[in-house]
Amino acid sequence: MAAPVSLCHIACCANRAGGGAVAWGRGGLLAFGSCHDVILYDPALVKSIPLQGHTEAVFVVDAVYQSEEPDLSLLIASAASDSTVRIWSRHGSEAKCIEILQFGNGFVMDVCLSFLPGSDVPILACGGDDCKISLFIQQNGQVRVGEVGGNTLGFFDCQFSPDGLMIIAHAFHGALHLWKQATVNKKEWTPEVVISGHFNSVEDVQWDPEGEFIISVGSDQTTRLFAPWKRKEETEVTWHEIARPQVHGYDLRCLAMIGRFEFVSGADEKVLRVFRAPKIFIENFSNITGIPMEKLCSQQSSDLPEGATVPALGLSNKAVFEGDMAVQPDEDEESFNTISNQYPEIYFQPLILTEPPPEDHLLQNTLWPEIQKLYGHGYEIFCVACNNSNTLIASACKASKKEHAAIILWGTTSWKKLQSLSFHNLTVTQLAFSPDDSFLLAVSRDRNWSLWRKQDSSESGPVFTCCAYTDKNTAVHSRIIWSCDWTPDSKYFITGSRDKKVIIWGQCDLSVITEGNELDSIKPCSTVLDAGDSVTAVGISRVLTPDGRYIVAVGLENGKIILHTWKQSGKEPALADWTTSVKIDNSQSHALAVKRLCWRHHAGRAGHNDENSSKWLQLASCGADHCVKIFNVNRFAL
């Protein structure tokens, strides 16, 4: 008797998943995951074969041929949300499951099949949500490689190199991981140097005062430090991430350097946090960049902590001293049974480096201790600046009322609030101290700027008073002013706005103006420069062109960066004072809005030992396209 119901046709497609949902072998057979099955489909014969066994949706499939005759031997690996990986073998027209790998309660995000070099022994790589890649070798057991620590959520993708000697993996937070098989112990896979960067909008970037490295912060809640890697007996210098001083729980917005190895950062919280480099970082920085320790250490290194760690459920980096080192568990000990072992406390472990660290080391062992918190703002921090003598910090937060838009001044010795400067009605978008520390400039969302002059210091510290500003009657900008900067002689400052205008103001020379007449003395010294798009960042080089012109970098909302030069030729502003020198082409510019432009304070290129050469300048930029870029600028060609 025939069955009352029979299936005559199935219409299905590959599950919506990552890049491994479909595999197409060289023999023309297509494999993909759908429903609970793995489907083998031959486009030439318009025929499909379901491989049944998984109890949940199949979302990753990979297939390789085991012989040169494709029809004879096909090996297939599939992963499903039932926490299993199944190995299938197809010989001719027959296919069967030959192995089931259990992953407990975890999920395998990707699988990749390959063969051991010089053999036909298959090897399987599985990237899981447990932040590890598991390697399975037929009849030879299992090897695991992966990342430990930090706010990690596993791997999205993993692939073997064509020769099978390396594995590259793509983690949830955008990081690339690279492992290479050891030449002696074939079961040992060692991490290798690979490129890295932010995985969300980069909000701010700053050079250190000596111009030896840059620090950037972003909406990916990390602070990253990039430096040139100088290999021994090689002339090539490449930039790499060598430390991740802060891995936070809030999106980071701004930072300012306080000396060589100290910085303050602000995030989407009401607190400013101050960090100082530990001893292990200074030693590793010396090894990687080739700068002698004698030039780096200004204080006894024995007084510095070894490193830092973040406690469970904490946001503050706690200093770790030599006596606080944790004992590492035995590598051979199986410790995945209990909850406490599955989610262990993250401990700092010192490691002397001679090359840029891999991702797992960056996550765990390169944090900087937090030495101070600064409380005082009522809303999320938006901008921060430090004066050139490293004695004052100025900060501002998001604001929709005048009472919240006040600028707060902090002393870096006592870490106390020194003064509150109230003027603007909306958020102050950027702050900048003049190079001689005589003035503080603020630009705001209310379309105005304010200039604050340093007075004689009181017992608690210096006092600033507002000496010049724009208002509804005198404002030139008609939209939000995003950015500002100073000329190296502290005579002029520049503002850039969403209204596409760039304007240079002055003069602020103390020998020219006197108290009481600053409001009339400071006015536009340049004609309005039409940038062609909303201006989101401006920066003026500390080094001039050979003919004494200021070098101005302008970053736009569309990602373009344009270099101009400017010099005042007469008492009245003239359009001829501006010269457009370089429009950086699209292949080198950002794809989205430029967030910050920062010039290296000295001539020369970091890592090249060419400080005596006045030919090269370096410009660092960051943008909403997740990129940090460093440009070498030939000032003789401007």
C-alpha positions, 0 to 999 in steps of 0.5 A, spaced: 500 500 500 502 506 498 504 511 503 498 517 504 503 522 503 510 522 500 515 528 498 516 529 491 520 536 491 524 541 496 525 548 494 531 550 498 537 555 498 543 556 503 542 558 510 544 565 511 550 565 514 558 567 514 562 566 508 563 558 509 555 557 507 557 554 500 563 550 498 564 549 490 570 544 489 574 543 483 570 537 480 564 542 479 560 539 485 557 544 490 556 543 497 551 547 502 548 547 508 540 548 508 535 546 514 538 540 517 541 537 511 548 538 507 546 538 500 551 536 495 549 539 488 551 538 481 550 543 476 551 539 470 546 534 472 541 538 475 541 533 481 542 534 489 544 529 494 542 530 501 546 528 507 542 527 513 544 527 520 544 534 523 538 536 528 539 543 527 540 548 521 547 547 518 550 554 516 558 552 515 560 547 509 567 545 506 569 540 502 576 537 499 577 532 494 582 526 496 584 524 490 585 527 483 579 523 480 574 528 483 568 523 482 571 517 487 573 521 493 570 527 496 571 529 504 566 534 507 566 537 513 559 541 516 557 545 522 550 546 525 547 549 531 546 543 534 554 544 537 556 538 532 561 538 526 560 532 522 565 529 517 562 526 511 565 521 505 563 521 498 565 515 494 562 515 487 555 516 488 555 513 495 556 518 501 556 517 509 558 520 515 564 517 518 566 522 524 562 526 529 565 531 533 562 534 539 563 541 542 558 541 548 554 547 548 559 551 544 558 553 536 563 552 531 562 558 526 567 556 521 570 550 518 576 549 513 579 542 510 586 541 508 592 536 508 598 536 512 604 538 507 607 533 503 601 528 505 594 525 504 592 526 511 586 531 512 586 536 517 580 540 519 580 547 523 574 549 526 573 556 529 568 556 535 565 561 539 570 559 545 575 564 542 579 558 540 581 554 533 581 547 534 585 543 529 583 535 528 588 531 524 586 524 522 588 519 527 593 524 531 588 527 535 587 535 536 591 541 537 588 548 539 590 555 538 586 561 539 586 568 543 585 568 551 583 574 555 579 581 553 572 582 550 572 576 545 567 573 542 570 567 538 572 567 531 568 568 524 572 565 519 579 561 518 583 558 512 589 554 511 594 557 507 595 553 500 601 549 503 597 548 509 603 551 514 599 557 516 592 558 519 589 565 518 583 567 522 578 572 523 575 574 530 568 577 532 572 584 533 575 584 526 582 582 528 586 577 524 590 571 527 595 568 524 599 561 526 605 558 523 606 550 524 613 549 527 618 546 523 621 541 529 614 539 533 609 539 528 603 539 533 606 546 535 603 552 532 606 559 534 602 566 533 605 570 527 606 578 526 599 580 522 596 587 521 591 590 526 587 596 527 580 598 530 574 595 528 569 601 529 570 609 528 576 612 530 575 618 534 581 621 536 589 620 534 595 623 538 603 623 537 607 622 543 611 629 544 617 626 542 614 623 535 616 616 536 609 613 536 601 615 536 595 613 540 588 612 537 581 611 541 575 609 537 568 607 538 570 600 538 572 601 546 579 600 545 585 605 545 591 602 541 598 604 540 602 604 534 609 604 533 615 603 527 618 596 528 625 597 526 628 590 524 635 589 525 640 589 519 634 591 515 632 598 513 625 597 512 621 600 517 613 598 518 608 600 523 604 595 527 600 596 534 604 594 539 600 595 545 592 596 547 593 600 553 585 601 554 580 596 553 573 599 556 566 598 556 564 605 553 565 608 546 572 612 547 571 619 544 578 623 545 585 623 548 590 627 550 598 626 551 600 628 558 608 627 557 611 621 554 608 615 557 602 618 560 595 620 557 588 622 559 582 619 555 574 620 555 569 616 553 561 616 553 561 616 561 562 622 566 569 620 568 576 622 565 581 616 566 589 617 566 593 612 564 601 611 565 605 606 562 608 600 566 615 597 566 614 592 561 611 596 556 617 601 556 622 595 555 618 592 549 618 599 546 625 599 546 626 592 543 621 593 538 623 601 536 631 600 537 631 606 542 635 605 548 632 604 554 636 610 557 633 615 552 626 612 555 626 612 562 626 619 566 624 615 573 627 609 576 624 603 572 623 599 579 618 604 581 613 602 576 608 596 576 610 590 571 603 591 567 595 592 569 589 587 569 582 588 569 578 585 574 572 581 573 566 586 572 570 592 572 572 597 568 579 600 571 586 597 569 589 595 576 596 595 576 600 589 577 607 589 581 612 583 581 609 580 587 602 580 584 604 575 578 599 569 578 601 562 577 599 559 570 595 553 570 598 547 567 597 547 559 596 539 559 590 540 564 583 539 562 580 545 565 573 546 561 568 543 566 567 548 571 564 555 570 569 558 574 574 555 569 571 556 563 571 564 565 577 565 568 580 571 571 584 574 566 591 575 569 597 579 566 603 575 564 610 579 563 613 577 556 619 580 553 618 582 546 623 583 540 617 584 535 610 586 535 605 582 539 600 577 536 592 579 538 592 574 544 598 578 547 595 585 545 588 583 549 591 581 555 598 583 557 599 590 554 594 594 558 596 600 562 595 601 569 589 607 571 592 612 576 587 617 576 579 618 575 577 625 574 570 627 576 566 633 575 562 633 568 555 632 568 554 628 561 559 624 557 566 627 555 566 629 548 573 633 548 580 633 552 586 637 551 593 638 555 598 644 555 605 643 552 608 644 559 604 638 561 601 641 567 594 643 565 588 638 562 582 642 559 576 638 558 568 638 556 562 634 555 556 633 551 551 639 553 544 642 551 545 648 556 550 653 558 551 650 565 553 643 562 557 646 557 563 649 561 570 647 560 573 644 566 581 645 568 585 640 572 592 640 575 596 634 573 600 634 579 594 634 584 589 632 579 584 637 582 579 641 579 582 648 578 577 652 574 570 652 571 570 656 564 563 658 562 561 661 556 558 656 550 551 654 550 552 647 547 557 642 546 564 644 546 567 640 540 574 641 541 579 644 545 586 647 544 592 650 548 597 655 544 604 652 543 606 657 548 601 655 553 598 663 554 591 661 551 586 656 551 581 656 544 575 652 544 570 651 539 563 649 540 556 646 537 553 653 538 557 656 532 562 660 536 569 660 538 572 663 545 579 664 547 581 664 554 588 668 556 592 665 562 593 670 568 598 670 573 597 664 577 594 663 584 596 658 589 591 653 586 594 654 579 593 658 573 587 662 572 584 663 565 579 669 563 575 670 556 579 675 552 575 674 545 569 670 542 564 670 537 557 671 538 551 672 533 553 679 531 560 677 529 560 670 527 563 668 521 561 660 521 554 659 520 554 651 522 557 647 528 565 648 528 568 641 529 575 643 529 581 648 531 588 648 531 594 653 533 600 656 528 607 654 531 608 661 533 601 662 537 600 668 533 594 665 529 589 660 530 584 656 525 577 654 525 573 649 521 566 648 520 560 644 517 559 650 513 565 648 509 569 654 511 576 654 514 578 661 517 585 663 520 584 668 526 589 673 529 593 676 532 594 673 538 601 675 539 602 678 547 607 683 544 602 686 540 595 686 544 594 688 551 589 686 556 582 689 554 583 690 547 583 683 545 576 683 543 577 688 537 584 685 535 582 678 534 579 678 527 579 674 521 586 674 518 585 670 512 579 670 507 574 664 507 577 658 504 571 654 501 573 647 502 568 644 498 565 639 503 563 639 511 570 640 514 571 635 520 578 636 522 584 641 521 591 641 523 597 646 522 604 643 522 609 645 527 614 646 521 613 651 516 615 651 508 622 653 506 619 660 504 616 661 511 608 659 510 604 655 514 602 648 512 595 647 513 591 640 513 584 640 512 579 633 513 572 633 510 566 629 511 567 625 505 574 623 507 578 627 503 584 630 506 587 637 502 594 640 504 594 648 503 599 653 505 598 660 508 602 666 509 599 673 511 601 678 505 598 684 508 594 688 513 588 686 509 586 678 508 587 676 501 585 670 497 592 669 494 595 668 501 592 661 500 595 656 496 592 649 495 598 644 495 596 637 495 589 634 494 590 627 497 587 622 492 581 617 493 586 611 494 590 614 500 584 618 503 579 616 508 572 613 505 568 616 511 569 622 515 576 624 517 575 625 525 582 628 527 588 630 523 595 631 528 602 633 525 608 630 528 611 636 532 618 635 529 621 634 522 623 627 520 620 620 520 619 616 526 623 610 526 628 612 520 633 616 525 632 622 520 630 628 525 636 632 522 633 632 515 628 637 515 625 634 508 620 630 511 614 631 515 609 626 518 601 627 518 597 622 522 589 622 521 583 617 523 576 617 520 569 614 521 572 608 516 575 605 522 582 607 519 588 610 522 593 613 517 600 616 517 602 620 511 609 622 509 609 629 507 615 632 503 615 640 505 620 642 500 614 639 494 609 644 497 
